[in-house]
Amino acid sequence: MSEAMKTTNHEVIRAWIEARGGRPAVLSTSGKGAILRVDFGEAEEALQPIGWDDFFRILDDNNLAFLHQDMTADGATSRFNEFVERE
């Protein structure tokens, strides 16, 4: 696996997600709130689409950063991503 990078730059995050056919989403929970996710179109019933403004508001309000990988070790485009705490 190639190196993962962390960013809070909205333009970089949006470009990375859109380049891979992703859309902003949240995963519904049984409690209050939701979990920020990227929807790549796989069937996952609990994913709710949201707009980019809401996506970035949630990211910023929860002090999160976007950890992502551009390429896999074999040179393929990677969709690895994770939301992590900012340092």
Secondary structure as GFF3:
##gff-version 3
##sequence-region A 1 87
A	DSSP	beta_strand	5	7	.	.	.	ID=ss1
A	DSSP	alpha_helix	10	19	.	.	.	ID=ss2
A	DSSP	beta_strand	23	28	.	.	.	ID=ss3
A	DSSP	beta_strand	34	39	.	.	.	ID=ss4
A	DSSP	beta_strand	47	49	.	.	.	ID=ss5
A	DSSP	alpha_helix	52	61	.	.	.	ID=ss6
A	DSSP	beta_strand	64	68	.	.	.	ID=ss7
A	DSSP	beta_strand	81	85	.	.	.	ID=ss8
###
